[in-house]
Amino acid sequence: MKIGSEFHKELFCRSFIDSYIQYQPEQLPWPKLEAVALDRLRKIPFWEEALNTELAAGAKINAYLPMISDPLLYEAVALQGEEEARHGRLFQFLIQHYGIETSGQAPAQLSGNPEQAFIDFGYGECLDSFLGFGLFKIARQSDFLPEPLFKIFDLLLQEEARHIVFFVNWIAYVQVSRGRGAKVLRGLSSVWNYGRAAQRMMGVVGNSAQSNSQDFAATEASVFLDNFSLELLISECLMENARRMSEFDSRLLQPQLLPVLAKSALRLVTAFSQHNSRSNEKIAS
């Protein structure tokens, strides 16, 4: 399949549109939580950030839609906008249903070029999802929250996986159509944009840490992070990403840079860990 061709466009758009799942957030089987589980849920610090991210995503997509002239691309991007807005409604319902306190901070105002905002969001979503796949797996295996809640959150992750596959194919299609489709150019663009996405993520993490008064990282997170290590996190991210990506048509492009970087990081972390273990053994002997 030629990247940037009409066939490519039909494939990634139709695959996205045809895999749409119909549901209403308010009608999902939200479980009644016991006191311990409810307390854990309420102490997780990122619900408001997740809500604002999804609300901002829907607004960014709606702002970008008038710039799309191709009917099929318009339909697919509009559908993603609907799904992002639905994610926002889901987090709103979660917050209200379980009495989670928020600061009432409004989503960031839109500014700049709508297409660039959509691109920035797309790369950020790829990065967020890659990390989220691994963290979700670790938390689920630890039974940190009741399984019915994880089933609801898994539905969101399935849609996030669809979004990132659609995005990497969309951005490649756009780059080719504008004469910037050489593999080296697309690779350099990915490196640049992922770097910017990582900077934005670190800014969000820093702001969240400063504004959140609950010491979640040192208390509640330890419940499912007793055996946590960077090596474990990277391994789970890689395995979960591979599992979720295997569900898509093999002809479609998938995010490549993050798994490559993660594999390199895993080799370094593993080597460092083994070196430390040998050093400790020598000291002990």
FENVENNOR-V672127 format. One record per pair of residues at least 24 apart in sequence whose ideal C-beta (glycine too) atoms are under 6 Angstrom apart, sorted by the first residue. I is the first residue (numbers start at 1). J is the second residue. Records with the same first field share a line. If there is no record, write none. Layout:
I=J  J
//
This chain:
1=251
3=172  176
4=173  176  177  181
9=173
12=169  252
13=72  76
15=249
16=76  166
17=76  79
19=162
25=89  90  93
26=93
28=152
30=97
31=146  148
37=145  146
40=220
41=98
42=100
43=214  216  220
45=208  212  216
47=95  100
48=102
49=208
50=91
51=91
52=107
54=84  87  88
55=88  107
56=107  108
57=84  121
58=84  85
59=110
60=117  118  121
63=110  114
64=114  115  118
67=115
80=163
83=159
122=167
123=193  194  197
124=197
125=163  164
126=164  255
127=197
129=160  164
130=237  241  258
133=237  240  241
134=233  236  237  240
137=236  240
138=236
139=224
142=224
144=223  224
161=244
164=255
165=248  252
168=253  255
169=252  253
172=253
190=257
230=269
231=269  270
234=262  265  266
237=262
238=262
//
